[in-house]
Amino acid sequence: MFARHVRHVIEEALSDTPAVLLVGARQTGKTTLARAIADAHPGAGYVTLDDATTLEAARADPAALLAGLPPRAVIDEVQRAPGLLLAMKSLIDRGRRPGRFLLTGSADVLAMPRVAESLAGRMEITTLWPFSQGEIQGVEERFVDVVFAGTPPRGQGKGDVIDRVLRGGYPEAVARSRPDRRRAFFDAYVATLFQRDVRELADVEHPAALRRLLQLTCVRTGSILNRADLGRTLGVPASTLDRYLAILRTLFLVQEVPAWASNRGKRLVRAPRLHIADTGLAASLAGLSSDVIARDRTLLGPLLESFVAAELRKQSAWSEARPELHHFRTHAGREVDLVLEDSRGRVVGIEVKAASSAAASDFDGLRTLAETAGKAFVQGVLLHLGGTTVPFGPRLTAAPIDALWGGRR
């Protein structure tokens, strides 16, 4: 079993919070991690709402189900019975003890308004994404905290980045060495999502359009979200498009990266970028392979940007800085692929280049971000496919992309 770096975050939350909810896409290892944590506490119970009888009991009388559980319990796939969370509120309020419940969910329960209201102050929520590259390697990842410390990151320039991008981080895909077997996994994965999870979440009038939207996101990953264009392509009204995007976000399949805002008056593009959450899934649905990318290298850039975005999002969950992820773009066309901003307002810019070298002009967007952010700007890093770490001026560095997970510090 791969060690999950977010485990200590969950265990710390259980030490002082009545309930912890571990959310994330299906097949990311939530159950495995939750049961491993429960096994460290003898006598802890486990129930799953994937079991038809247990699900029926949870829906019919949630209070009775909770009353029959031991003092510590794991409840798997809790989003299938939202009433269970509402009953949990009363139980917690009657006897507030830390570590009472560890819950997992394959859909974002905060998208359910009544549930979100009941959780306030009683539950901590952590997201489990597919494996990070450091988890696969079995190494500690500190890239986020290193860059916020102002230290230029260093990498080794290992040549397997494209393979990592095409593999992604889903545990089952990581375990399969052959690309055709990974494609089989992703095909079955998407089919299961649409046959069950989507139907449980919402009444979808045009399931083919929703699936097409997921495929378009894979093809256009990393691009500015243009709702009008997507709606025309799919042949659905804006209201339907927004609802379908919300479904994909709720299932942790896509992520909207908002634009970074400044109070210094510069005209900035406000639209978010749309990223697929796992590049293995994106490559599979878009029909991309190492041979296809070798014939057309322009296909790699957007996929590589989404790969970096996913790695930063994962690392942010267990970093000390805990930054939020943004992008930066001016109306004049200067842009930075990814911007990290922490609670203190400090800013780090990350530019991604699908090439083995960097030029001074590649830093134009980072320089504009530095000017716009002023004293809040910590540093800018351009991640590339080469093997050299090179300074490009004050607080600007070009570094190999493996600095994210396995580079020298």
C-alpha positions, 0 to 999 in steps of 0.5 A: 500500500502506498503511503498517503501524505494527507493521512497525518492531516486526517489524523490531526483532525480526528484528534480534536474534531467530532467528525472528519469527511474524506471526499474525492473521486471514486477509485482514489483510495478513500476506503483503503485509507479510512480503513487503515486509519480505523485499524489503528484504533481497535474496536472501530466500526465500519459500514458502507452505504454501497451495501444495499441493506445498509443503505436502506437502513441509513435512509429509513432511520439514520438515527437508529443506524448511528446509535448502533455504531461503536464509539469510533466508526467509518461510514463509507460513501456517505453522500448516498444518504444525506439524511445521515449527516443531518442525524449526525448533527444531533448526535454530535451536539448531544455528546461532542467527542473528537474522532467519533466519525470518519466518513468518506464520500465520492461526491462533494456534499457541500454542494447539498445546501442543507447538509453544508449548513449542518456541518458547520463547526462539527466536521472537517473536510479533506479531499483525497485526490489520485496519487501524487507523484511523490506518493508513487515514488515513496518520497516526501514532497515539499515543493509548495513550502520550498517555493513559499520560503523563497528558495529556488526549487531544484530538479534532476531532469528525469526523462519519464515525465510524459509517461507520468502525465499519461498514466495519471494518479488513479491507483488502478491505472498506476498499477497497470503497466500497459497503456491499453489496460489503463484505457480499459480501466478508464473506459469502465470507470467513466461508464460506471460513473454515468450509470450510477453516480450521475443518476444519483446526483441529478436528473440529466436530460441529455446524458450524451451531452454530459459525457461529451462535456467531459470529453471536451474538457479533456481535449481543452484542458487548461483553457479559459472557460468559455461558456458560450462556446461550450454551450454552442458546441454541445447544443445546450442552453447556458443554464444546462451547461452550468448544471453539467459543469457543477456535476463534473465538479461535484464528482471531482472530475474537473476543477475550475481554477479561478483568476487571481485578482489584484487590488492594484488596478491592472485590467485582468481577465476574470474568467477561470481556467478549466482543468481535468483533475487527472491527466491519465483520465484526460489522455484516455478520453482524448485518445492521446498516447506517447506515439500521438504526442511524439507526432504532435508535440503541441498536444502535450502543453495543455496536458502538462499544465493540468498535470502540474496543476493537479500535483500542486493541488494535492501538495497544497492539502498537506503543506504548511502554506495551504495555498489556493490555486489561481491563474493570471492573465492580463487583457494585454495577453500576459499570463501565468499558468498557475498562481499560488496564494496563501492566507497571508497574501503571499504569491508564487507564480508557476509557468509550465513549458513543454520544452527542454529549455527556457528563454528570457521571453518565457518569463514575461508573464511572471515579470508582469505578475511580480510587478502586479503583486508587488511586495506580495510576490515571493518568486516565479518558477518556470517548470520545463522538461530539461535537466537544468536549474537556471536563475533568470533574474531576481526571484525568477528560476527555470527548473526541471519539472521533477522538482515538484516531487523528486528534485534536490532541495 
